[in-house]
Amino acid sequence: MSHQNETPFDTIEGSYEYIELLGEALAETRRDIEAEIALSESEGAERRTKALQLVAYNLMKLNTHVTTSRRILNDLRSLRRLLLSERQPEGNVANVQTAGKV
């Protein structure tokens, strides 16, 4: 019975793709908020402008966390590849050593 991935987080790659999509959504939302800030400033809606600036600030913080998460996931993918490829040559080295003793 094969294991079926049930969530995007079942693999590092799936998590990385999800974080990529989240980053894109954040970028789009930040552009929309910047446009809203400009509109509210032109209308003189000071309280709305301040609230939108707070939203923009929190989106920037969230984007920083998402970027950090993306880098960590990328590091984990690289480390997994490194570890898996290092294990293959070790097996090959053992086979060569035993073959040389025959």
KEMARMI-939337 format. One record per atom (N, C-alpha, C): residue number from 0; residue in one letter; atom name; y negated, z negated, x. Coordinates in steps of 0.1 Angstrom, whole numbers. Atoms other than C-alpha are relative to their C-alpha. Example, Ala and Ser with C-alpha at 12.3 -4.5 7.8 and 13.67 -1.06 7.14 Angstrom:
2
<nr = 0; rest = A; atom = N; py = 12; pz = 0; px = 9>
<nr = 0; rest = A; atom = CA; py = 45; pz = -78; px = 123>
<nr = 0; rest = A; atom = C; py = -12; pz = 0; px = 9>
<nr = 1; rest = S; atom = N; py = 11; pz = 0; px = -9>
<nr = 1; rest = S; atom = CA; py = 11; pz = -71; px = 137>
<nr = 1; rest = S; atom = C; py = -11; pz = -8; px = -8>
//
This chain:
102
<nr = 0; rest = M; atom = N; py = 12; pz = 0; px = 8>
<nr = 0; rest = M; atom = CA; py = 0; pz = 0; px = 0>
<nr = 0; rest = M; atom = C; py = -12; pz = 0; px = 9>
<nr = 1; rest = S; atom = N; py = 12; pz = -1; px = -9>
<nr = 1; rest = S; atom = CA; py = -33; pz = 11; px = 16>
<nr = 1; rest = S; atom = C; py = -11; pz = -8; px = -7>
<nr = 2; rest = H; atom = N; py = 11; pz = 8; px = 4>
<nr = 2; rest = H; atom = CA; py = -64; pz = -11; px = 14>
<nr = 2; rest = H; atom = C; py = -12; pz = 10; px = -4>
<nr = 3; rest = Q; atom = N; py = 11; pz = -8; px = 4>
<nr = 3; rest = Q; atom = CA; py = -92; pz = 6; px = -6>
<nr = 3; rest = Q; atom = C; py = -13; pz = -8; px = 2>
<nr = 4; rest = N; atom = N; py = 13; pz = 7; px = -2>
<nr = 4; rest = N; atom = CA; py = -128; pz = -3; px = 3>
<nr = 4; rest = N; atom = C; py = -6; pz = -2; px = -14>
<nr = 5; rest = E; atom = N; py = 5; pz = 4; px = 14>
<nr = 5; rest = E; atom = CA; py = -142; pz = -21; px = -28>
<nr = 5; rest = E; atom = C; py = -16; pz = -1; px = 1>
<nr = 6; rest = T; atom = N; py = 15; pz = 2; px = -1>
<nr = 6; rest = T; atom = CA; py = -178; pz = -27; px = -15>
<nr = 6; rest = T; atom = C; py = -5; pz = 8; px = 12>
<nr = 7; rest = P; atom = N; py = 5; pz = -7; px = -12>
<nr = 7; rest = P; atom = CA; py = -201; pz = -10; px = 9>
<nr = 7; rest = P; atom = C; py = 1; pz = -9; px = 13>
<nr = 8; rest = F; atom = N; py = 0; pz = 9; px = -12>
<nr = 8; rest = F; atom = CA; py = -197; pz = -40; px = 32>
<nr = 8; rest = F; atom = C; py = 14; pz = -3; px = 5>
<nr = 9; rest = D; atom = N; py = -14; pz = 1; px = -5>
<nr = 9; rest = D; atom = CA; py = -159; pz = -36; px = 38>
<nr = 9; rest = D; atom = C; py = 1; pz = 5; px = 14>
<nr = 10; rest = T; atom = N; py = 0; pz = -5; px = -13>
<nr = 10; rest = T; atom = CA; py = -167; pz = -18; px = 70>
<nr = 10; rest = T; atom = C; py = -14; pz = -1; px = 6>
<nr = 11; rest = I; atom = N; py = 13; pz = 0; px = -7>
<nr = 11; rest = I; atom = CA; py = -194; pz = -19; px = 96>
<nr = 11; rest = I; atom = C; py = -8; pz = 12; px = -3>
<nr = 12; rest = E; atom = N; py = 7; pz = -12; px = 3>
<nr = 12; rest = E; atom = CA; py = -202; pz = 17; px = 89>
<nr = 12; rest = E; atom = C; py = -6; pz = 0; px = -14>
<nr = 13; rest = G; atom = N; py = 6; pz = 1; px = 14>
<nr = 13; rest = G; atom = CA; py = -206; pz = 11; px = 52>
<nr = 13; rest = G; atom = C; py = -12; pz = -9; px = -1>
<nr = 14; rest = S; atom = N; py = 12; pz = 9; px = 0>
<nr = 14; rest = S; atom = CA; py = -229; pz = -18; px = 59>
<nr = 14; rest = S; atom = C; py = -12; pz = 6; px = 6>
<nr = 15; rest = Y; atom = N; py = 11; pz = -7; px = -7>
<nr = 15; rest = Y; atom = CA; py = -249; pz = 3; px = 83>
<nr = 15; rest = Y; atom = C; py = -7; pz = 10; px = -9>
<nr = 16; rest = E; atom = N; py = 6; pz = -10; px = 10>
<nr = 16; rest = E; atom = CA; py = -253; pz = 31; px = 57>
<nr = 16; rest = E; atom = C; py = -8; pz = -7; px = -11>
<nr = 17; rest = Y; atom = N; py = 8; pz = 8; px = 10>
<nr = 17; rest = Y; atom = CA; py = -264; pz = 5; px = 31>
<nr = 17; rest = Y; atom = C; py = -13; pz = -4; px = 5>
<nr = 18; rest = I; atom = N; py = 13; pz = 5; px = -6>
<nr = 18; rest = I; atom = CA; py = -290; pz = -10; px = 54>
<nr = 18; rest = I; atom = C; py = -9; pz = 12; px = 3>
<nr = 19; rest = E; atom = N; py = 8; pz = -12; px = -1>
<nr = 19; rest = E; atom = CA; py = -302; pz = 26; px = 62>
<nr = 19; rest = E; atom = C; py = -7; pz = 4; px = -13>
<nr = 20; rest = L; atom = N; py = 6; pz = -3; px = 13>
<nr = 20; rest = L; atom = CA; py = -307; pz = 33; px = 25>
<nr = 20; rest = L; atom = C; py = -10; pz = -10; px = -4>
<nr = 21; rest = L; atom = N; py = 10; pz = 11; px = 4>
<nr = 21; rest = L; atom = CA; py = -324; pz = -1; px = 20>
<nr = 21; rest = L; atom = C; py = -13; pz = 2; px = 8>
<nr = 22; rest = G; atom = N; py = 12; pz = -3; px = -8>
<nr = 22; rest = G; atom = CA; py = -348; pz = 8; px = 49>
<nr = 22; rest = G; atom = C; py = -8; pz = 11; px = -6>
<nr = 23; rest = E; atom = N; py = 7; pz = -11; px = 6>
<nr = 23; rest = E; atom = CA; py = -356; pz = 41; px = 33>
<nr = 23; rest = E; atom = C; py = -7; pz = -4; px = -13>
<nr = 24; rest = A; atom = N; py = 6; pz = 5; px = 13>
<nr = 24; rest = A; atom = CA; py = -363; pz = 24; px = -1>
<nr = 24; rest = A; atom = C; py = -12; pz = -8; px = 3>
<nr = 25; rest = L; atom = N; py = 11; pz = 8; px = -4>
<nr = 25; rest = L; atom = CA; py = -385; pz = -1; px = 16>
<nr = 25; rest = L; atom = C; py = -12; pz = 8; px = 5>
<nr = 26; rest = A; atom = N; py = 11; pz = -8; px = -4>
<nr = 26; rest = A; atom = CA; py = -405; pz = 26; px = 33>
<nr = 26; rest = A; atom = C; py = -7; pz = 7; px = -11>
<nr = 27; rest = E; atom = N; py = 6; pz = -7; px = 12>
<nr = 27; rest = E; atom = CA; py = -410; pz = 45; px = 0>
<nr = 27; rest = E; atom = C; py = -8; pz = -10; px = -8>
<nr = 28; rest = T; atom = N; py = 7; pz = 11; px = 7>
<nr = 28; rest = T; atom = CA; py = -420; pz = 12; px = -17>
<nr = 28; rest = T; atom = C; py = -13; pz = -4; px = 7>
<nr = 29; rest = R; atom = N; py = 12; pz = 3; px = -7>
<nr = 29; rest = R; atom = CA; py = -445; pz = 4; px = 10>
<nr = 29; rest = R; atom = C; py = -11; pz = 10; px = -2>
<nr = 30; rest = R; atom = N; py = 9; pz = -11; px = 3>
<nr = 30; rest = R; atom = CA; py = -461; pz = 38; px = 6>
<nr = 30; rest = R; atom = C; py = -7; pz = -1; px = -14>
<nr = 31; rest = D; atom = N; py = 5; pz = 2; px = 13>
<nr = 31; rest = D; atom = CA; py = -464; pz = 32; px = -31>
<nr = 31; rest = D; atom = C; py = -10; pz = -11; px = -1>
<nr = 32; rest = I; atom = N; py = 9; pz = 12; px = 1>
<nr = 32; rest = I; atom = CA; py = -479; pz = -2; px = -27>
<nr = 32; rest = I; atom = C; py = -13; pz = 2; px = 7>
<nr = 33; rest = E; atom = N; py = 13; pz = -4; px = -6>
<nr = 33; rest = E; atom = CA; py = -505; pz = 11; px = -2>
<nr = 33; rest = E; atom = C; py = -9; pz = 8; px = -9>
<nr = 34; rest = A; atom = N; py = 7; pz = -8; px = 10>
<nr = 34; rest = A; atom = CA; py = -515; pz = 36; px = -28>
<nr = 34; rest = A; atom = C; py = -6; pz = -9; px = -11>
<nr = 35; rest = E; atom = N; py = 5; pz = 9; px = 11>
<nr = 35; rest = E; atom = CA; py = -518; pz = 9; px = -54>
<nr = 35; rest = E; atom = C; py = -11; pz = -9; px = 5>
<nr = 36; rest = I; atom = N; py = 11; pz = 8; px = -6>
<nr = 36; rest = I; atom = CA; py = -539; pz = -12; px = -30>
<nr = 36; rest = I; atom = C; py = -13; pz = 7; px = 0>
<nr = 37; rest = A; atom = N; py = 12; pz = -8; px = 0>
<nr = 37; rest = A; atom = CA; py = -563; pz = 16; px = -25>
<nr = 37; rest = A; atom = C; py = -6; pz = 2; px = -13>
<nr = 38; rest = L; atom = N; py = 4; pz = -2; px = 14>
<nr = 38; rest = L; atom = CA; py = -565; pz = 22; px = -62>
<nr = 38; rest = L; atom = C; py = -7; pz = -13; px = -5>
<nr = 39; rest = S; atom = N; py = 5; pz = 13; px = 5>
<nr = 39; rest = S; atom = CA; py = -571; pz = -15; px = -70>
<nr = 39; rest = S; atom = C; py = -13; pz = -3; px = 7>
<nr = 40; rest = E; atom = N; py = 13; pz = 2; px = -7>
<nr = 40; rest = E; atom = CA; py = -598; pz = -17; px = -43>
<nr = 40; rest = E; atom = C; py = -11; pz = 9; px = -5>
<nr = 41; rest = S; atom = N; py = 10; pz = -9; px = 5>
<nr = 41; rest = S; atom = CA; py = -616; pz = 13; px = -57>
<nr = 41; rest = S; atom = C; py = -4; pz = -4; px = -14>
<nr = 42; rest = E; atom = N; py = 3; pz = 5; px = 14>
<nr = 42; rest = E; atom = CA; py = -615; pz = -3; px = -92>
<nr = 42; rest = E; atom = C; py = -7; pz = -14; px = 1>
<nr = 43; rest = G; atom = N; py = 6; pz = 13; px = -1>
<nr = 43; rest = G; atom = CA; py = -628; pz = -36; px = -78>
<nr = 43; rest = G; atom = C; py = 8; pz = -11; px = -5>
<nr = 44; rest = A; atom = N; py = -9; pz = 10; px = 6>
<nr = 44; rest = A; atom = CA; py = -598; pz = -55; px = -90>
<nr = 44; rest = A; atom = C; py = 5; pz = -9; px = 12>
<nr = 45; rest = E; atom = N; py = -2; pz = 8; px = -12>
<nr = 45; rest = E; atom = CA; py = -600; pz = -82; px = -62>
<nr = 45; rest = E; atom = C; py = 13; pz = -8; px = -1>
<nr = 46; rest = R; atom = N; py = -12; pz = 8; px = 2>
<nr = 46; rest = R; atom = CA; py = -572; pz = -104; px = -76>
<nr = 46; rest = R; atom = C; py = 13; pz = 8; px = 2>
<nr = 47; rest = R; atom = N; py = -11; pz = -9; px = -1>
<nr = 47; rest = R; atom = CA; py = -548; pz = -75; px = -80>
<nr = 47; rest = R; atom = C; py = 2; pz = 5; px = 14>
<nr = 48; rest = T; atom = N; py = 0; pz = -5; px = -14>
<nr = 48; rest = T; atom = CA; py = -557; pz = -62; px = -45>
<nr = 48; rest = T; atom = C; py = 7; pz = -11; px = 9>
<nr = 49; rest = K; atom = N; py = -6; pz = 11; px = -8>
<nr = 49; rest = K; atom = CA; py = -548; pz = -96; px = -30>
<nr = 49; rest = K; atom = C; py = 15; pz = -2; px = -3>
<nr = 50; rest = A; atom = N; py = -14; pz = 1; px = 3>
<nr = 50; rest = A; atom = CA; py = -515; pz = -98; px = -49>
<nr = 50; rest = A; atom = C; py = 8; pz = 12; px = 6>
<nr = 51; rest = L; atom = N; py = -7; pz = -12; px = -5>
<nr = 51; rest = L; atom = CA; py = -506; pz = -62; px = -38>
<nr = 51; rest = L; atom = C; py = 1; pz = -2; px = 16>
<nr = 52; rest = Q; atom = N; py = -1; pz = 2; px = -14>
<nr = 52; rest = Q; atom = CA; py = -515; pz = -71; px = -2>
<nr = 52; rest = Q; atom = C; py = 11; pz = -10; px = 4>
<nr = 53; rest = L; atom = N; py = -11; pz = 10; px = -2>
<nr = 53; rest = L; atom = CA; py = -491; pz = -101; px = -4>
<nr = 53; rest = L; atom = C; py = 13; pz = 7; px = -1>
<nr = 54; rest = V; atom = N; py = -13; pz = -8; px = 2>
<nr = 54; rest = V; atom = CA; py = -464; pz = -77; px = -17>
<nr = 54; rest = V; atom = C; py = 2; pz = 9; px = 12>
<nr = 55; rest = A; atom = N; py = -2; pz = -9; px = -12>
<nr = 55; rest = A; atom = CA; py = -471; pz = -53; px = 12>
<nr = 55; rest = A; atom = C; py = 4; pz = -9; px = 12>
<nr = 56; rest = Y; atom = N; py = -4; pz = 9; px = -11>
<nr = 56; rest = Y; atom = CA; py = -469; pz = -82; px = 37>
<nr = 56; rest = Y; atom = C; py = 15; pz = -4; px = -1>
<nr = 57; rest = N; atom = N; py = -15; pz = 4; px = 1>
<nr = 57; rest = N; atom = CA; py = -435; pz = -94; px = 23>
<nr = 57; rest = N; atom = C; py = 9; pz = 12; px = 2>
<nr = 58; rest = L; atom = N; py = -8; pz = -12; px = -2>
<nr = 58; rest = L; atom = CA; py = -422; pz = -58; px = 23>
<nr = 58; rest = L; atom = C; py = 1; pz = 3; px = 15>
<nr = 59; rest = M; atom = N; py = 0; pz = -2; px = -15>
<nr = 59; rest = M; atom = CA; py = -432; pz = -56; px = 60>
<nr = 59; rest = M; atom = C; py = 9; pz = -10; px = 6>
<nr = 60; rest = K; atom = N; py = -9; pz = 10; px = -5>
<nr = 60; rest = K; atom = CA; py = -414; pz = -88; px = 67>
<nr = 60; rest = K; atom = C; py = 15; pz = 4; px = -2>
<nr = 61; rest = L; atom = N; py = -13; pz = -4; px = 3>
<nr = 61; rest = L; atom = CA; py = -383; pz = -76; px = 49>
<nr = 61; rest = L; atom = C; py = 4; pz = 12; px = 8>
<nr = 62; rest = N; atom = N; py = -3; pz = -11; px = -9>
<nr = 62; rest = N; atom = CA; py = -385; pz = -43; px = 68>
<nr = 62; rest = N; atom = C; py = 4; pz = -4; px = 14>
<nr = 63; rest = T; atom = N; py = -3; pz = 5; px = -13>
<nr = 63; rest = T; atom = CA; py = -385; pz = -62; px = 100>
<nr = 63; rest = T; atom = C; py = 14; pz = -6; px = 1>
<nr = 64; rest = H; atom = N; py = -14; pz = 6; px = 0>
<nr = 64; rest = H; atom = CA; py = -353; pz = -81; px = 90>
<nr = 64; rest = H; atom = C; py = 10; pz = 12; px = -2>
<nr = 65; rest = V; atom = N; py = -9; pz = -11; px = 2>
<nr = 65; rest = V; atom = CA; py = -337; pz = -48; px = 79>
<nr = 65; rest = V; atom = C; py = 2; pz = 7; px = 13>
<nr = 66; rest = T; atom = N; py = -1; pz = -6; px = -13>
<nr = 66; rest = T; atom = CA; py = -345; pz = -32; px = 112>
<nr = 66; rest = T; atom = C; py = 8; pz = -8; px = 10>
<nr = 67; rest = T; atom = N; py = -8; pz = 8; px = -9>
<nr = 67; rest = T; atom = CA; py = -331; pz = -61; px = 131>
<nr = 67; rest = T; atom = C; py = 15; pz = 0; px = -4>
<nr = 68; rest = S; atom = N; py = -14; pz = -1; px = 5>
<nr = 68; rest = S; atom = CA; py = -299; pz = -60; px = 109>
<nr = 68; rest = S; atom = C; py = 6; pz = 13; px = 4>
<nr = 69; rest = R; atom = N; py = -5; pz = -13; px = -4>
<nr = 69; rest = R; atom = CA; py = -296; pz = -23; px = 116>
<nr = 69; rest = R; atom = C; py = 4; pz = 1; px = 14>
<nr = 70; rest = R; atom = N; py = -2; pz = 1; px = -14>
<nr = 70; rest = R; atom = CA; py = -298; pz = -29; px = 153>
<nr = 70; rest = R; atom = C; py = 13; pz = -8; px = 3>
<nr = 71; rest = I; atom = N; py = -12; pz = 9; px = -2>
<nr = 71; rest = I; atom = CA; py = -272; pz = -57; px = 151>
<nr = 71; rest = I; atom = C; py = 13; pz = 8; px = -4>
<nr = 72; rest = L; atom = N; py = -12; pz = -8; px = 5>
<nr = 72; rest = L; atom = CA; py = -248; pz = -35; px = 131>
<nr = 72; rest = L; atom = C; py = 3; pz = 11; px = 10>
<nr = 73; rest = N; atom = N; py = -2; pz = -10; px = -10>
<nr = 73; rest = N; atom = CA; py = -253; pz = -7; px = 156>
<nr = 73; rest = N; atom = C; py = 7; pz = -5; px = 13>
<nr = 74; rest = D; atom = N; py = -6; pz = 6; px = -12>
<nr = 74; rest = D; atom = CA; py = -245; pz = -30; px = 185>
<nr = 74; rest = D; atom = C; py = 15; pz = -4; px = -3>
<nr = 75; rest = L; atom = N; py = -14; pz = 3; px = 3>
<nr = 75; rest = L; atom = CA; py = -213; pz = -42; px = 167>
<nr = 75; rest = L; atom = C; py = 8; pz = 13; px = -1>
<nr = 76; rest = R; atom = N; py = -8; pz = -12; px = 0>
<nr = 76; rest = R; atom = CA; py = -202; pz = -6; px = 161>
<nr = 76; rest = R; atom = C; py = 3; pz = 4; px = 14>
<nr = 77; rest = S; atom = N; py = -2; pz = -4; px = -14>
<nr = 77; rest = S; atom = CA; py = -208; pz = 2; px = 198>
<nr = 77; rest = S; atom = C; py = 10; pz = -9; px = 7>
<nr = 78; rest = L; atom = N; py = -9; pz = 9; px = -6>
<nr = 78; rest = L; atom = CA; py = -190; pz = -29; px = 209>
<nr = 78; rest = L; atom = C; py = 15; pz = 2; px = -5>
<nr = 79; rest = R; atom = N; py = -14; pz = -2; px = 6>
<nr = 79; rest = R; atom = CA; py = -160; pz = -22; px = 186>
<nr = 79; rest = R; atom = C; py = 6; pz = 13; px = 7>
<nr = 80; rest = R; atom = N; py = -5; pz = -13; px = -7>
<nr = 80; rest = R; atom = CA; py = -158; pz = 14; px = 201>
<nr = 80; rest = R; atom = C; py = 4; pz = -3; px = 14>
<nr = 81; rest = L; atom = N; py = -2; pz = 3; px = -14>
<nr = 81; rest = L; atom = CA; py = -160; pz = 0; px = 236>
<nr = 81; rest = L; atom = C; py = 13; pz = -8; px = 1>
<nr = 82; rest = L; atom = N; py = -12; pz = 8; px = 0>
<nr = 82; rest = L; atom = CA; py = -133; pz = -26; px = 229>
<nr = 82; rest = L; atom = C; py = 13; pz = 8; px = -3>
<nr = 83; rest = L; atom = N; py = -11; pz = -8; px = 4>
<nr = 83; rest = L; atom = CA; py = -110; pz = -2; px = 212>
<nr = 83; rest = L; atom = C; py = 4; pz = 11; px = 11>
<nr = 84; rest = S; atom = N; py = -3; pz = -10; px = -10>
<nr = 84; rest = S; atom = CA; py = -113; pz = 25; px = 239>
<nr = 84; rest = S; atom = C; py = 4; pz = -7; px = 13>
<nr = 85; rest = E; atom = N; py = -5; pz = 7; px = -12>
<nr = 85; rest = E; atom = CA; py = -108; pz = -1; px = 267>
<nr = 85; rest = E; atom = C; py = 15; pz = -4; px = -2>
<nr = 86; rest = R; atom = N; py = -14; pz = 4; px = 3>
<nr = 86; rest = R; atom = CA; py = -75; pz = -12; px = 250>
<nr = 86; rest = R; atom = C; py = 9; pz = 12; px = 2>
<nr = 87; rest = Q; atom = N; py = -9; pz = -12; px = -2>
<nr = 87; rest = Q; atom = CA; py = -61; pz = 23; px = 251>
<nr = 87; rest = Q; atom = C; py = 3; pz = 2; px = 15>
<nr = 88; rest = P; atom = N; py = -4; pz = -2; px = -14>
<nr = 88; rest = P; atom = CA; py = -64; pz = 28; px = 289>
<nr = 88; rest = P; atom = C; py = 8; pz = -11; px = 5>
<nr = 89; rest = E; atom = N; py = -8; pz = 11; px = -5>
<nr = 89; rest = E; atom = CA; py = -49; pz = -7; px = 295>
<nr = 89; rest = E; atom = C; py = 15; pz = 3; px = -3>
<nr = 90; rest = G; atom = N; py = -13; pz = -4; px = 4>
<nr = 90; rest = G; atom = CA; py = -18; pz = 5; px = 276>
<nr = 90; rest = G; atom = C; py = 5; pz = 12; px = 9>
<nr = 91; rest = N; atom = N; py = -4; pz = -11; px = -8>
<nr = 91; rest = N; atom = CA; py = -18; pz = 37; px = 296>
<nr = 91; rest = N; atom = C; py = 2; pz = -4; px = 14>
<nr = 92; rest = V; atom = N; py = -2; pz = 6; px = -14>
<nr = 92; rest = V; atom = CA; py = -22; pz = 18; px = 329>
<nr = 92; rest = V; atom = C; py = 13; pz = -7; px = 1>
<nr = 93; rest = A; atom = N; py = -13; pz = 7; px = 0>
<nr = 93; rest = A; atom = CA; py = 8; pz = -3; px = 320>
<nr = 93; rest = A; atom = C; py = 12; pz = 10; px = 0>
<nr = 94; rest = N; atom = N; py = -11; pz = -11; px = 0>
<nr = 94; rest = N; atom = CA; py = 29; pz = 28; px = 312>
<nr = 94; rest = N; atom = C; py = 1; pz = 7; px = 13>
<nr = 95; rest = V; atom = N; py = 0; pz = -7; px = -13>
<nr = 95; rest = V; atom = CA; py = 19; pz = 44; px = 345>
<nr = 95; rest = V; atom = C; py = 6; pz = -9; px = 10>
<nr = 96; rest = Q; atom = N; py = -6; pz = 10; px = -9>
<nr = 96; rest = Q; atom = CA; py = 28; pz = 12; px = 364>
<nr = 96; rest = Q; atom = C; py = 15; pz = -1; px = -1>
<nr = 97; rest = T; atom = N; py = -14; pz = 1; px = 2>
<nr = 97; rest = T; atom = CA; py = 62; pz = 9; px = 348>
<nr = 97; rest = T; atom = C; py = 7; pz = 13; px = 4>
<nr = 98; rest = A; atom = N; py = -6; pz = -13; px = -3>
<nr = 98; rest = A; atom = CA; py = 68; pz = 47; px = 353>
<nr = 98; rest = A; atom = C; py = 1; pz = 1; px = 15>
<nr = 99; rest = G; atom = N; py = 0; pz = -1; px = -15>
<nr = 99; rest = G; atom = CA; py = 60; pz = 43; px = 390>
<nr = 99; rest = G; atom = C; py = 11; pz = -9; px = 6>
<nr = 100; rest = K; atom = N; py = -10; pz = 9; px = -5>
<nr = 100; rest = K; atom = CA; py = 86; pz = 15; px = 394>
<nr = 100; rest = K; atom = C; py = 14; pz = 6; px = -2>
<nr = 101; rest = V; atom = N; py = -14; pz = -5; px = 3>
<nr = 101; rest = V; atom = CA; py = 115; pz = 36; px = 381>
<nr = 101; rest = V; atom = C; py = 5; pz = 8; px = 12>
//
